[in-house]
Amino acid sequence: MRQFITSGAADQTVPDRSIFREQLETALTDADEADRNRDGYVTGVELGEYLQEKVTNYSRRAQTPQYGKIRNP
């Protein structure tokens, strides 16, 4: 199974320097931020939840990251 994370919805234009990028860098450099269950690992779901919450909030819903699982191999 594969997972995906996008910086916004299909109809949203997202610049390279965006809130998404800033929050992704924060999540990757300070894993405690995105490690929801505090087990020392950041899963794709945890990263997706973190980005969706933070970016949507900070952008006032102008940018809404999407994440999920792709079941087709």
All heavy atoms as TSV, in Angstrom:
chain	resi	resn	atom	element	x	y	z
A	1	MET	N	N	0.843	-1.170	0.000
A	1	MET	CA	C	0.000	0.000	0.000
A	1	MET	C	C	0.895	1.243	0.000
A	1	MET	O	O	1.910	1.295	0.677
A	1	MET	CB	C	-0.899	-0.012	1.237
A	1	MET	CG	C	-1.865	1.102	1.233
A	1	MET	SD	S	-3.056	1.122	2.616
A	1	MET	CE	C	-3.516	-0.558	2.795
A	2	ARG	N	N	0.498	2.218	-0.765
A	2	ARG	CA	C	1.227	3.482	-0.842
A	2	ARG	C	C	0.389	4.583	-0.213
A	2	ARG	O	O	-0.828	4.488	-0.160
A	2	ARG	CB	C	1.528	3.834	-2.290
A	2	ARG	CG	C	2.491	2.840	-2.930
A	2	ARG	CD	C	2.792	3.220	-4.334
A	2	ARG	NE	N	1.658	2.824	-5.173
A	2	ARG	CZ	C	1.516	3.182	-6.431
A	2	ARG	NH1	N	2.398	3.950	-7.009
A	2	ARG	NH2	N	0.481	2.767	-7.134
A	3	GLN	N	N	1.068	5.626	0.244
A	3	GLN	CA	C	0.379	6.763	0.814
A	3	GLN	C	C	0.737	8.018	0.024
A	3	GLN	O	O	1.778	8.059	-0.626
A	3	GLN	CB	C	0.759	6.953	2.277
A	3	GLN	CG	C	0.308	5.798	3.135
A	3	GLN	CD	C	0.643	6.004	4.599
A	3	GLN	OE1	O	1.703	6.495	4.938
A	3	GLN	NE2	N	-0.281	5.636	5.456
A	4	PHE	N	N	-0.148	9.003	0.084
A	4	PHE	CA	C	0.132	10.260	-0.604
A	4	PHE	C	C	-0.173	11.426	0.324
A	4	PHE	O	O	-0.995	11.321	1.231
A	4	PHE	CB	C	-0.685	10.390	-1.894
A	4	PHE	CG	C	-2.160	10.574	-1.647
A	4	PHE	CD1	C	-2.694	11.848	-1.502
A	4	PHE	CD2	C	-3.003	9.484	-1.559
A	4	PHE	CE1	C	-4.049	12.019	-1.266
A	4	PHE	CE2	C	-4.368	9.653	-1.325
A	4	PHE	CZ	C	-4.887	10.925	-1.176
A	5	ILE	N	N	0.517	12.523	0.106
A	5	ILE	CA	C	0.245	13.797	0.768
A	5	ILE	C	C	0.398	14.870	-0.300
A	5	ILE	O	O	1.401	14.906	-1.005
A	5	ILE	CB	C	1.227	14.075	1.921
A	5	ILE	CG1	C	1.128	13.005	2.996
A	5	ILE	CG2	C	0.968	15.464	2.521
A	5	ILE	CD1	C	2.170	13.137	4.102
A	6	THR	N	N	-0.604	15.710	-0.437
A	6	THR	CA	C	-0.526	16.821	-1.384
A	6	THR	C	C	-0.542	18.139	-0.611
A	6	THR	O	O	-1.045	18.209	0.508
A	6	THR	CB	C	-1.692	16.808	-2.385
A	6	THR	OG1	O	-2.916	17.053	-1.680
A	6	THR	CG2	C	-1.775	15.476	-3.123
A	7	SER	N	N	-0.027	19.176	-1.210
A	7	SER	CA	C	0.050	20.471	-0.529
A	7	SER	C	C	-1.270	21.229	-0.546
A	7	SER	O	O	-1.422	22.216	0.170
A	7	SER	CB	C	1.142	21.334	-1.160
A	7	SER	OG	O	0.893	21.505	-2.531
A	8	GLY	N	N	-2.214	20.786	-1.347
A	8	GLY	CA	C	-3.519	21.444	-1.411
A	8	GLY	C	C	-4.505	20.589	-2.175
A	8	GLY	O	O	-4.155	19.531	-2.699
A	9	ALA	N	N	-5.726	21.046	-2.246
A	9	ALA	CA	C	-6.761	20.352	-2.999
A	9	ALA	C	C	-6.527	20.557	-4.500
A	9	ALA	O	O	-5.727	21.402	-4.911
A	9	ALA	CB	C	-8.141	20.879	-2.595
A	10	ALA	N	N	-7.247	19.813	-5.316
A	10	ALA	CA	C	-7.049	19.829	-6.766
A	10	ALA	C	C	-7.229	21.225	-7.371
A	10	ALA	O	O	-6.550	21.575	-8.331
A	10	ALA	CB	C	-8.005	18.848	-7.430
A	11	ASP	N	N	-8.113	22.027	-6.813
A	11	ASP	CA	C	-8.397	23.342	-7.393
A	11	ASP	C	C	-7.571	24.469	-6.765
A	11	ASP	O	O	-7.802	25.637	-7.059
A	11	ASP	CB	C	-9.883	23.659	-7.253
A	11	ASP	CG	C	-10.340	23.696	-5.805
A	11	ASP	OD1	O	-9.627	23.180	-4.920
A	11	ASP	OD2	O	-11.425	24.254	-5.556
A	12	GLN	N	N	-6.585	24.129	-5.924
A	12	GLN	CA	C	-5.781	25.147	-5.251
A	12	GLN	C	C	-4.399	25.255	-5.872
A	12	GLN	O	O	-3.732	24.254	-6.104
A	12	GLN	CB	C	-5.631	24.817	-3.763
A	12	GLN	CG	C	-6.935	24.881	-3.012
A	12	GLN	CD	C	-6.792	24.398	-1.576
A	12	GLN	OE1	O	-5.918	23.611	-1.253
A	12	GLN	NE2	N	-7.667	24.884	-0.730
A	13	THR	N	N	-3.970	26.490	-6.124
A	13	THR	CA	C	-2.612	26.754	-6.576
A	13	THR	C	C	-1.767	27.016	-5.338
A	13	THR	O	O	-2.119	27.863	-4.520
A	13	THR	CB	C	-2.571	27.983	-7.500
A	13	THR	OG1	O	-3.426	27.737	-8.615
A	13	THR	CG2	C	-1.162	28.254	-7.988
A	14	VAL	N	N	-0.666	26.283	-5.218
A	14	VAL	CA	C	0.184	26.415	-4.030
A	14	VAL	C	C	1.594	26.789	-4.484
A	14	VAL	O	O	2.221	26.055	-5.242
A	14	VAL	CB	C	0.213	25.091	-3.241
A	14	VAL	CG1	C	1.099	25.222	-2.019
A	14	VAL	CG2	C	-1.203	24.676	-2.841
A	15	PRO	N	N	2.109	27.924	-4.019
A	15	PRO	CA	C	3.459	28.337	-4.407
A	15	PRO	C	C	4.520	27.458	-3.746
A	15	PRO	O	O	4.256	26.790	-2.742
A	15	PRO	CB	C	3.552	29.767	-3.895
A	15	PRO	CG	C	2.589	29.834	-2.768
A	15	PRO	CD	C	1.478	28.880	-3.122
A	16	ASP	N	N	5.729	27.482	-4.306
A	16	ASP	CA	C	6.823	26.700	-3.739
A	16	ASP	C	C	7.121	27.137	-2.307
A	16	ASP	O	O	7.339	26.316	-1.435
A	16	ASP	CB	C	8.075	26.841	-4.608
A	16	ASP	CG	C	9.223	25.997	-4.084
A	16	ASP	OD1	O	8.989	24.835	-3.710
A	16	ASP	OD2	O	10.359	26.510	-4.045
A	17	ARG	N	N	7.157	28.416	-2.070
A	17	ARG	CA	C	7.361	28.932	-0.710
A	17	ARG	C	C	5.973	29.138	-0.099
A	17	ARG	O	O	5.331	30.154	-0.332
A	17	ARG	CB	C	8.127	30.240	-0.735
A	17	ARG	CG	C	9.519	30.076	-1.265
A	17	ARG	CD	C	10.496	30.865	-0.426
A	17	ARG	NE	N	11.854	30.645	-0.909
A	17	ARG	CZ	C	12.730	29.881	-0.282
A	17	ARG	NH1	N	12.396	29.262	0.810
A	17	ARG	NH2	N	13.937	29.732	-0.765
A	18	SER	N	N	5.534	28.157	0.664
A	18	SER	CA	C	4.174	28.182	1.181
A	18	SER	C	C	4.155	27.745	2.640
A	18	SER	O	O	5.154	27.276	3.188
A	18	SER	CB	C	3.297	27.228	0.368
A	18	SER	OG	O	3.730	25.892	0.556
A	19	ILE	N	N	3.007	27.887	3.257
A	19	ILE	CA	C	2.814	27.409	4.620
A	19	ILE	C	C	3.034	25.901	4.666
A	19	ILE	O	O	3.631	25.383	5.611
A	19	ILE	CB	C	1.407	27.787	5.124
A	19	ILE	CG1	C	1.280	29.308	5.214
A	19	ILE	CG2	C	1.116	27.137	6.471
A	19	ILE	CD1	C	-0.128	29.799	5.434
A	20	PHE	N	N	2.590	25.188	3.623
A	20	PHE	CA	C	2.790	23.739	3.569
A	20	PHE	C	C	4.278	23.399	3.667
A	20	PHE	O	O	4.679	22.547	4.458
A	20	PHE	CB	C	2.207	23.162	2.273
A	20	PHE	CG	C	2.432	21.681	2.133
A	20	PHE	CD1	C	1.540	20.779	2.672
A	20	PHE	CD2	C	3.545	21.195	1.457
A	20	PHE	CE1	C	1.754	19.408	2.547
A	20	PHE	CE2	C	3.767	19.837	1.329
A	20	PHE	CZ	C	2.860	18.944	1.873
A	21	ARG	N	N	5.077	24.068	2.874
A	21	ARG	CA	C	6.515	23.790	2.874
A	21	ARG	C	C	7.132	24.066	4.241
A	21	ARG	O	O	7.920	23.275	4.748
A	21	ARG	CB	C	7.203	24.625	1.804
A	21	ARG	CG	C	8.698	24.394	1.752
A	21	ARG	CD	C	9.316	25.213	0.659
A	21	ARG	NE	N	10.760	25.176	0.768
A	21	ARG	CZ	C	11.577	25.759	-0.062
A	21	ARG	NH1	N	11.080	26.434	-1.081
A	21	ARG	NH2	N	12.868	25.680	0.095
A	22	GLU	N	N	6.770	25.177	4.838
A	22	GLU	CA	C	7.296	25.519	6.161
A	22	GLU	C	C	6.931	24.454	7.190
A	22	GLU	O	O	7.767	24.040	7.996
A	22	GLU	CB	C	6.750	26.875	6.612
A	22	GLU	CG	C	7.252	28.043	5.805
A	22	GLU	CD	C	6.523	29.329	6.140
A	22	GLU	OE1	O	5.706	29.338	7.096
A	22	GLU	OE2	O	6.752	30.327	5.436
A	23	GLN	N	N	5.686	24.019	7.167
A	23	GLN	CA	C	5.236	23.031	8.146
A	23	GLN	C	C	5.818	21.648	7.870
A	23	GLN	O	O	6.101	20.891	8.805
A	23	GLN	CB	C	3.706	22.985	8.191
A	23	GLN	CG	C	3.088	24.243	8.757
A	23	GLN	CD	C	3.629	24.567	10.135
A	23	GLN	OE1	O	3.590	23.755	11.053
A	23	GLN	NE2	N	4.164	25.771	10.291
A	24	LEU	N	N	6.024	21.313	6.603
A	24	LEU	CA	C	6.665	20.043	6.273
A	24	LEU	C	C	8.098	20.037	6.796
A	24	LEU	O	O	8.538	19.052	7.404
A	24	LEU	CB	C	6.643	19.796	4.761
A	24	LEU	CG	C	7.320	18.514	4.285
A	24	LEU	CD1	C	6.676	17.280	4.895
A	24	LEU	CD2	C	7.301	18.444	2.769
A	25	GLU	N	N	8.820	21.128	6.590
A	25	GLU	CA	C	10.188	21.230	7.109
A	25	GLU	C	C	10.203	21.118	8.628
A	25	GLU	O	O	11.055	20.437	9.194
A	25	GLU	CB	C	10.829	22.545	6.661
A	25	GLU	CG	C	11.173	22.568	5.192
A	25	GLU	CD	C	11.707	23.905	4.718
A	25	GLU	OE1	O	11.860	24.844	5.549
A	25	GLU	OE2	O	11.969	24.033	3.523
A	26	THR	N	N	9.253	21.765	9.287
A	26	THR	CA	C	9.167	21.679	10.752
A	26	THR	C	C	8.917	20.247	11.192
A	26	THR	O	O	9.568	19.743	12.106
A	26	THR	CB	C	8.044	22.594	11.289
A	26	THR	OG1	O	8.350	23.946	10.955
A	26	THR	CG2	C	7.878	22.453	12.792
A	27	ALA	N	N	7.998	19.568	10.535
A	27	ALA	CA	C	7.667	18.185	10.900
A	27	ALA	C	C	8.851	17.249	10.694
A	27	ALA	O	O	9.057	16.311	11.476
A	27	ALA	CB	C	6.467	17.696	10.092
A	28	LEU	N	N	9.652	17.501	9.665
A	28	LEU	CA	C	10.781	16.621	9.375
A	28	LEU	C	C	12.006	16.927	10.238
A	28	LEU	O	O	12.805	16.035	10.517
A	28	LEU	CB	C	11.144	16.706	7.895
A	28	LEU	CG	C	10.075	16.205	6.930
A	28	LEU	CD1	C	10.525	16.419	5.492
A	28	LEU	CD2	C	9.729	14.749	7.169
A	29	THR	N	N	12.165	18.161	10.661
A	29	THR	CA	C	13.333	18.509	11.481
A	29	THR	C	C	13.054	18.412	12.974
A	29	THR	O	O	13.976	18.232	13.761
A	29	THR	CB	C	13.842	19.928	11.156
A	29	THR	OG1	O	12.788	20.866	11.362
A	29	THR	CG2	C	14.345	20.009	9.728
A	30	ASP	N	N	11.806	18.544	13.361
A	30	ASP	CA	C	11.418	18.419	14.764
A	30	ASP	C	C	10.301	17.386	14.834
A	30	ASP	O	O	9.126	17.726	14.906
A	30	ASP	CB	C	10.951	19.768	15.317
A	30	ASP	CG	C	10.637	19.723	16.799
A	30	ASP	OD1	O	10.846	18.668	17.431
A	30	ASP	OD2	O	10.181	20.742	17.330
A	31	ALA	N	N	10.693	16.115	14.815
A	31	ALA	CA	C	9.726	15.017	14.724
A	31	ALA	C	C	8.708	15.028	15.856
A	31	ALA	O	O	7.609	14.506	15.704
A	31	ALA	CB	C	10.444	13.678	14.673
A	32	ASP	N	N	9.040	15.621	16.989
A	32	ASP	CA	C	8.079	15.672	18.093
A	32	ASP	C	C	6.805	16.413	17.691
A	32	ASP	O	O	5.741	16.148	18.232
A	32	ASP	CB	C	8.694	16.366	19.315
A	32	ASP	CG	C	9.736	15.506	20.001
A	32	ASP	OD1	O	9.761	14.280	19.752
A	32	ASP	OD2	O	10.531	16.062	20.782
A	33	GLU	N	N	6.922	17.342	16.756
A	33	GLU	CA	C	5.756	18.094	16.307
A	33	GLU	C	C	4.706	17.185	15.669
A	33	GLU	O	O	3.527	17.322	15.927
A	33	GLU	CB	C	6.176	19.167	15.293
A	33	GLU	CG	C	6.839	20.363	15.898
A	33	GLU	CD	C	5.873	21.221	16.690
A	33	GLU	OE1	O	4.761	21.502	16.213
A	33	GLU	OE2	O	6.246	21.598	17.803
A	34	ALA	N	N	5.139	16.282	14.814
A	34	ALA	CA	C	4.198	15.452	14.053
A	34	ALA	C	C	3.949	14.079	14.676
A	34	ALA	O	O	3.027	13.385	14.264
A	34	ALA	CB	C	4.699	15.279	12.626
A	35	ASP	N	N	4.742	13.681	15.639
A	35	ASP	CA	C	4.595	12.357	16.272
A	35	ASP	C	C	3.408	12.379	17.228
A	35	ASP	O	O	3.536	12.630	18.414
A	35	ASP	CB	C	5.888	11.982	17.004
A	35	ASP	CG	C	5.856	10.577	17.563
A	35	ASP	OD1	O	4.898	9.822	17.285
A	35	ASP	OD2	O	6.806	10.224	18.287
A	36	ARG	N	N	2.225	12.122	16.693
A	36	ARG	CA	C	0.978	12.261	17.442
A	36	ARG	C	C	0.876	11.345	18.656
A	36	ARG	O	O	0.364	11.731	19.683
A	36	ARG	CB	C	-0.227	12.004	16.520
A	36	ARG	CG	C	-0.326	12.951	15.360
A	36	ARG	CD	C	-0.562	14.347	15.836
A	36	ARG	NE	N	-0.900	15.184	14.711
A	36	ARG	CZ	C	-1.433	16.363	14.811
A	36	ARG	NH1	N	-1.697	16.870	15.975
A	36	ARG	NH2	N	-1.682	17.076	13.745
A	37	ASN	N	N	1.351	10.114	18.539
A	37	ASN	CA	C	1.217	9.178	19.658
A	37	ASN	C	C	2.495	9.062	20.491
A	37	ASN	O	O	2.598	8.225	21.374
A	37	ASN	CB	C	0.758	7.804	19.177
A	37	ASN	CG	C	1.747	7.132	18.266
A	37	ASN	OD1	O	2.819	7.660	17.981
A	37	ASN	ND2	N	1.384	5.947	17.787
A	38	ARG	N	N	3.491	9.881	20.176
A	38	ARG	CA	C	4.737	9.974	20.945
A	38	ARG	C	C	5.470	8.640	21.090
A	38	ARG	O	O	6.038	8.337	22.118
A	38	ARG	CB	C	4.469	10.559	22.343
A	38	ARG	CG	C	3.793	11.901	22.335
A	38	ARG	CD	C	4.748	12.961	21.841
A	38	ARG	NE	N	4.114	14.274	21.871
A	38	ARG	CZ	C	4.119	15.106	20.862
A	38	ARG	NH1	N	4.706	14.794	19.742
A	38	ARG	NH2	N	3.549	16.278	20.947
A	39	ASP	N	N	5.485	7.851	19.995
A	39	ASP	CA	C	6.194	6.567	20.034
A	39	ASP	C	C	7.590	6.650	19.423
A	39	ASP	O	O	8.295	5.661	19.321
A	39	ASP	CB	C	5.387	5.473	19.342
A	39	ASP	CG	C	5.222	5.691	17.845
A	39	ASP	OD1	O	5.603	6.763	17.329
A	39	ASP	OD2	O	4.680	4.780	17.177
A	40	GLY	N	N	7.993	7.852	18.997
A	40	GLY	CA	C	9.313	8.032	18.420
A	40	GLY	C	C	9.373	7.872	16.917
A	40	GLY	O	O	10.433	8.025	16.308
A	41	TYR	N	N	8.238	7.577	16.282
A	41	TYR	CA	C	8.156	7.411	14.829
A	41	TYR	C	C	7.060	8.304	14.275
A	41	TYR	O	O	5.999	8.442	14.883
A	41	TYR	CB	C	7.825	5.960	14.454
A	41	TYR	CG	C	8.842	4.975	14.942
A	41	TYR	CD1	C	8.648	4.283	16.132
A	41	TYR	CD2	C	10.008	4.737	14.229
A	41	TYR	CE1	C	9.588	3.375	16.598
A	41	TYR	CE2	C	10.954	3.833	14.682
A	41	TYR	CZ	C	10.732	3.160	15.868
A	41	TYR	OH	O	11.670	2.271	16.320
A	42	VAL	N	N	7.298	8.884	13.121
A	42	VAL	CA	C	6.266	9.668	12.442
A	42	VAL	C	C	5.804	8.865	11.236
A	42	VAL	O	O	6.565	8.650	10.295
A	42	VAL	CB	C	6.803	11.054	11.999
A	42	VAL	CG1	C	5.722	11.819	11.244
A	42	VAL	CG2	C	7.273	11.849	13.201
A	43	THR	N	N	4.570	8.412	11.271
A	43	THR	CA	C	4.012	7.639	10.153
A	43	THR	C	C	3.451	8.586	9.099
A	43	THR	O	O	3.294	9.794	9.339
A	43	THR	CB	C	2.880	6.721	10.650
A	43	THR	OG1	O	1.785	7.535	11.101
A	43	THR	CG2	C	3.352	5.788	11.764
A	44	GLY	N	N	3.118	8.033	7.950
A	44	GLY	CA	C	2.505	8.836	6.894
A	44	GLY	C	C	1.191	9.443	7.340
A	44	GLY	O	O	0.886	10.592	7.014
A	45	VAL	N	N	0.413	8.692	8.086
A	45	VAL	CA	C	-0.873	9.193	8.583
A	45	VAL	C	C	-0.643	10.334	9.580
A	45	VAL	O	O	-1.314	11.366	9.509
A	45	VAL	CB	C	-1.707	8.066	9.223
A	45	VAL	CG1	C	-2.934	8.616	9.936
A	45	VAL	CG2	C	-2.127	7.056	8.165
A	46	GLU	N	N	0.309	10.168	10.485
A	46	GLU	CA	C	0.596	11.232	11.450
A	46	GLU	C	C	1.069	12.501	10.744
A	46	GLU	O	O	0.643	13.610	11.086
A	46	GLU	CB	C	1.662	10.778	12.451
A	46	GLU	CG	C	1.157	9.777	13.458
A	46	GLU	CD	C	2.250	9.248	14.354
A	46	GLU	OE1	O	3.364	8.966	13.865
A	46	GLU	OE2	O	1.981	9.104	15.566
A	47	LEU	N	N	1.933	12.342	9.759
A	47	LEU	CA	C	2.415	13.490	9.002
A	47	LEU	C	C	1.264	14.162	8.258
A	47	LEU	O	O	1.128	15.383	8.259
A	47	LEU	CB	C	3.514	13.065	8.026
A	47	LEU	CG	C	4.164	14.164	7.203
A	47	LEU	CD1	C	4.778	15.235	8.092
A	47	LEU	CD2	C	5.217	13.564	6.279
A	48	GLY	N	N	0.395	13.360	7.646
A	48	GLY	CA	C	-0.767	13.903	6.937
A	48	GLY	C	C	-1.707	14.651	7.858
A	48	GLY	O	O	-2.178	15.749	7.530
A	49	GLU	N	N	-1.982	14.079	9.025
A	49	GLU	CA	C	-2.859	14.737	9.996
A	49	GLU	C	C	-2.256	16.058	10.476
A	49	GLU	O	O	-2.950	17.067	10.567
A	49	GLU	CB	C	-3.104	13.827	11.202
A	49	GLU	CG	C	-3.990	12.653	10.913
A	49	GLU	CD	C	-4.105	11.689	12.082
A	49	GLU	OE1	O	-3.368	11.837	13.089
A	49	GLU	OE2	O	-4.933	10.763	11.983
A	50	TYR	N	N	-0.971	16.024	10.786
A	50	TYR	CA	C	-0.274	17.221	11.246
A	50	TYR	C	C	-0.351	18.323	10.190
A	50	TYR	O	O	-0.727	19.458	10.490
A	50	TYR	CB	C	1.186	16.888	11.568
A	50	TYR	CG	C	2.042	18.100	11.822
A	50	TYR	CD1	C	2.051	18.719	13.061
A	50	TYR	CD2	C	2.837	18.643	10.810
A	50	TYR	CE1	C	2.825	19.850	13.292
A	50	TYR	CE2	C	3.617	19.759	11.039
A	50	TYR	CZ	C	3.608	20.363	12.276
A	50	TYR	OH	O	4.364	21.473	12.507
A	51	LEU	N	N	0.010	17.997	8.952
A	51	LEU	CA	C	0.011	18.994	7.883
A	51	LEU	C	C	-1.389	19.519	7.601
A	51	LEU	O	O	-1.582	20.719	7.406
A	51	LEU	CB	C	0.644	18.420	6.620
A	51	LEU	CG	C	2.144	18.178	6.706
A	51	LEU	CD1	C	2.623	17.354	5.526
A	51	LEU	CD2	C	2.901	19.492	6.802
A	52	GLN	N	N	-2.356	18.618	7.567
A	52	GLN	CA	C	-3.725	19.048	7.292
A	52	GLN	C	C	-4.219	20.021	8.370
A	52	GLN	O	O	-4.790	21.066	8.058
A	52	GLN	CB	C	-4.653	17.835	7.211
A	52	GLN	CG	C	-6.019	18.158	6.657
A	52	GLN	CD	C	-6.825	16.919	6.433
A	52	GLN	OE1	O	-7.046	16.157	7.360
A	52	GLN	NE2	N	-7.250	16.693	5.203
A	53	GLU	N	N	-3.947	19.710	9.617
A	53	GLU	CA	C	-4.389	20.573	10.720
A	53	GLU	C	C	-3.666	21.920	10.702
A	53	GLU	O	O	-4.305	22.984	10.713
A	53	GLU	CB	C	-4.130	19.885	12.054
A	53	GLU	CG	C	-4.447	20.754	13.256
A	53	GLU	CD	C	-3.975	20.129	14.560
A	53	GLU	OE1	O	-4.024	18.895	14.696
A	53	GLU	OE2	O	-3.546	20.894	15.436
A	54	LYS	N	N	-2.345	21.899	10.675
A	54	LYS	CA	C	-1.565	23.128	10.786
A	54	LYS	C	C	-1.732	24.040	9.577
A	54	LYS	O	O	-1.964	25.240	9.719
A	54	LYS	CB	C	-0.077	22.806	10.983
A	54	LYS	CG	C	0.224	22.072	12.253
A	54	LYS	CD	C	-0.030	22.943	13.460
A	54	LYS	CE	C	0.410	22.211	14.722
A	54	LYS	NZ	N	0.197	22.980	15.931
A	55	VAL	N	N	-1.595	23.484	8.386
A	55	VAL	CA	C	-1.646	24.304	7.170
A	55	VAL	C	C	-3.038	24.883	6.960
A	55	VAL	O	O	-3.179	26.066	6.628
A	55	VAL	CB	C	-1.173	23.495	5.941
A	55	VAL	CG1	C	-1.358	24.290	4.665
A	55	VAL	CG2	C	0.277	23.064	6.119
A	56	THR	N	N	-4.061	24.077	7.158
A	56	THR	CA	C	-5.431	24.569	7.008
A	56	THR	C	C	-5.692	25.708	7.992
A	56	THR	O	O	-6.261	26.740	7.623
A	56	THR	CB	C	-6.436	23.434	7.212
A	56	THR	OG1	O	-6.184	22.409	6.243
A	56	THR	CG2	C	-7.863	23.916	7.054
A	57	ASN	N	N	-5.240	25.536	9.226
A	57	ASN	CA	C	-5.433	26.566	10.247
A	57	ASN	C	C	-4.633	27.826	9.930
A	57	ASN	O	O	-5.185	28.935	9.920
A	57	ASN	CB	C	-5.038	26.007	11.622
A	57	ASN	CG	C	-5.287	26.989	12.732
A	57	ASN	OD1	O	-6.283	27.706	12.744
A	57	ASN	ND2	N	-4.370	27.041	13.683
A	58	TYR	N	N	-3.337	27.684	9.674
A	58	TYR	CA	C	-2.472	28.844	9.440
A	58	TYR	C	C	-2.846	29.613	8.163
A	58	TYR	O	O	-2.648	30.817	8.089
A	58	TYR	CB	C	-1.011	28.442	9.383
A	58	TYR	CG	C	-0.435	27.970	10.701
A	58	TYR	CD1	C	0.668	27.132	10.729
A	58	TYR	CD2	C	-0.974	28.367	11.916
A	58	TYR	CE1	C	1.205	26.694	11.933
A	58	TYR	CE2	C	-0.454	27.932	13.120
A	58	TYR	CZ	C	0.646	27.099	13.122
A	58	TYR	OH	O	1.173	26.669	14.303
A	59	SER	N	N	-3.361	28.910	7.167
A	59	SER	CA	C	-3.726	29.578	5.907
A	59	SER	C	C	-5.176	30.065	5.905
A	59	SER	O	O	-5.651	30.576	4.900
A	59	SER	CB	C	-3.503	28.635	4.721
A	59	SER	OG	O	-4.477	27.611	4.715
A	60	ARG	N	N	-5.852	29.869	7.016
A	60	ARG	CA	C	-7.280	30.225	7.124
A	60	ARG	C	C	-8.097	29.573	6.021
A	60	ARG	O	O	-8.888	30.205	5.345
A	60	ARG	CB	C	-7.448	31.732	7.125
A	60	ARG	CG	C	-6.781	32.386	8.302
A	60	ARG	CD	C	-7.088	33.855	8.376
A	60	ARG	NE	N	-6.444	34.394	9.564
A	60	ARG	CZ	C	-5.681	35.466	9.561
A	60	ARG	NH1	N	-5.467	36.126	8.448
A	60	ARG	NH2	N	-5.137	35.889	10.676
A	61	ARG	N	N	-7.819	28.287	5.819
A	61	ARG	CA	C	-8.520	27.409	4.860
A	61	ARG	C	C	-8.246	27.748	3.395
A	61	ARG	O	O	-8.899	27.243	2.494
A	61	ARG	CB	C	-10.017	27.365	5.132
A	61	ARG	CG	C	-10.343	26.866	6.530
A	61	ARG	CD	C	-11.756	26.386	6.700
A	61	ARG	NE	N	-12.180	25.363	5.771
A	61	ARG	CZ	C	-11.873	24.058	5.846
A	61	ARG	NH1	N	-11.101	23.627	6.798
A	61	ARG	NH2	N	-12.340	23.210	4.972
A	62	ALA	N	N	-7.256	28.598	3.119
A	62	ALA	CA	C	-6.897	28.908	1.733
A	62	ALA	C	C	-6.102	27.761	1.118
A	62	ALA	O	O	-6.062	27.606	-0.100
A	62	ALA	CB	C	-6.086	30.199	1.671
A	63	GLN	N	N	-5.464	26.980	1.961
A	63	GLN	CA	C	-4.659	25.843	1.516
A	63	GLN	C	C	-5.054	24.651	2.388
A	63	GLN	O	O	-4.952	24.703	3.607
A	63	GLN	CB	C	-3.183	26.175	1.701
A	63	GLN	CG	C	-2.239	25.228	1.053
A	63	GLN	CD	C	-0.794	25.693	1.218
A	63	GLN	OE1	O	-0.514	26.836	1.558
A	63	GLN	NE2	N	0.127	24.788	0.973
A	64	THR	N	N	-5.543	23.593	1.755
A	64	THR	CA	C	-6.020	22.430	2.513
A	64	THR	C	C	-5.331	21.159	2.020
A	64	THR	O	O	-5.776	20.532	1.060
A	64	THR	CB	C	-7.557	22.279	2.388
A	64	THR	OG1	O	-7.905	22.279	1.009
A	64	THR	CG2	C	-8.284	23.417	3.082
A	65	PRO	N	N	-4.236	20.775	2.655
A	65	PRO	CA	C	-3.525	19.549	2.260
A	65	PRO	C	C	-4.442	18.328	2.327
A	65	PRO	O	O	-5.353	18.262	3.146
A	65	PRO	CB	C	-2.403	19.434	3.296
A	65	PRO	CG	C	-2.210	20.802	3.808
A	65	PRO	CD	C	-3.565	21.440	3.781
A	66	GLN	N	N	-4.146	17.379	1.464
A	66	GLN	CA	C	-4.897	16.125	1.418
A	66	GLN	C	C	-3.912	14.993	1.652
A	66	GLN	O	O	-2.750	15.073	1.269
A	66	GLN	CB	C	-5.554	15.959	0.038
A	66	GLN	CG	C	-6.401	17.130	-0.403
A	66	GLN	CD	C	-7.624	17.328	0.447
A	66	GLN	OE1	O	-8.403	16.405	0.600
A	66	GLN	NE2	N	-7.780	18.508	1.010
A	67	TYR	N	N	-4.380	13.911	2.271
A	67	TYR	CA	C	-3.536	12.734	2.467
A	67	TYR	C	C	-4.419	11.493	2.468
A	67	TYR	O	O	-5.630	11.580	2.674
A	67	TYR	CB	C	-2.718	12.827	3.758
A	67	TYR	CG	C	-3.523	12.651	5.016
A	67	TYR	CD1	C	-3.624	11.396	5.634
A	67	TYR	CD2	C	-4.204	13.704	5.589
A	67	TYR	CE1	C	-4.376	11.230	6.779
A	67	TYR	CE2	C	-4.952	13.544	6.731
A	67	TYR	CZ	C	-5.031	12.300	7.318
A	67	TYR	OH	O	-5.797	12.125	8.462
A	68	GLY	N	N	-3.812	10.371	2.222
A	68	GLY	CA	C	-4.574	9.122	2.238
A	68	GLY	C	C	-3.742	7.959	1.770
A	68	GLY	O	O	-2.527	8.069	1.561
A	69	LYS	N	N	-4.399	6.833	1.602
A	69	LYS	CA	C	-3.744	5.602	1.162
A	69	LYS	C	C	-4.254	5.216	-0.215
A	69	LYS	O	O	-5.429	5.390	-0.514
A	69	LYS	CB	C	-4.018	4.473	2.153
A	69	LYS	CG	C	-3.428	4.751	3.511
A	69	LYS	CD	C	-3.709	3.642	4.489
A	69	LYS	CE	C	-3.088	3.994	5.830
A	69	LYS	NZ	N	-3.324	2.954	6.828
A	70	ILE	N	N	-3.351	4.710	-1.029
A	70	ILE	CA	C	-3.695	4.215	-2.358
A	70	ILE	C	C	-3.653	2.699	-2.284
A	70	ILE	O	O	-2.594	2.117	-2.029
A	70	ILE	CB	C	-2.715	4.740	-3.422
A	70	ILE	CG1	C	-2.731	6.263	-3.445
A	70	ILE	CG2	C	-3.034	4.153	-4.790
A	70	ILE	CD1	C	-1.657	6.888	-4.321
A	71	ARG	N	N	-4.765	2.055	-2.463
A	71	ARG	CA	C	-4.828	0.607	-2.316
A	71	ARG	C	C	-4.431	-0.150	-3.585
A	71	ARG	O	O	-4.209	-1.326	-3.562
A	71	ARG	CB	C	-6.232	0.201	-1.875
A	71	ARG	CG	C	-6.615	0.809	-0.543
A	71	ARG	CD	C	-7.785	0.101	0.092
A	71	ARG	NE	N	-8.301	0.811	1.236
A	71	ARG	CZ	C	-7.703	0.882	2.420
A	71	ARG	NH1	N	-6.548	0.318	2.596
A	71	ARG	NH2	N	-8.258	1.550	3.408
A	72	ASN	N	N	-4.351	0.550	-4.705
A	72	ASN	CA	C	-3.990	-0.086	-5.966
A	72	ASN	C	C	-2.461	-0.156	-6.070
A	72	ASN	O	O	-1.807	0.873	-6.098
A	72	ASN	CB	C	-4.569	0.708	-7.127
A	72	ASN	CG	C	-4.326	0.074	-8.464
A	72	ASN	OD1	O	-3.581	-0.890	-8.573
A	72	ASN	ND2	N	-4.941	0.623	-9.482
A	73	PRO	N	N	-1.874	-1.362	-6.143
A	73	PRO	CA	C	-0.418	-1.472	-6.207
A	73	PRO	C	C	0.141	-0.932	-7.507
A	73	PRO	O	O	1.255	-0.615	-7.675
A	73	PRO	CB	C	-0.163	-2.953	-6.069
A	73	PRO	CG	C	-1.415	-3.622	-6.496
A	73	PRO	CD	C	-2.509	-2.658	-6.208
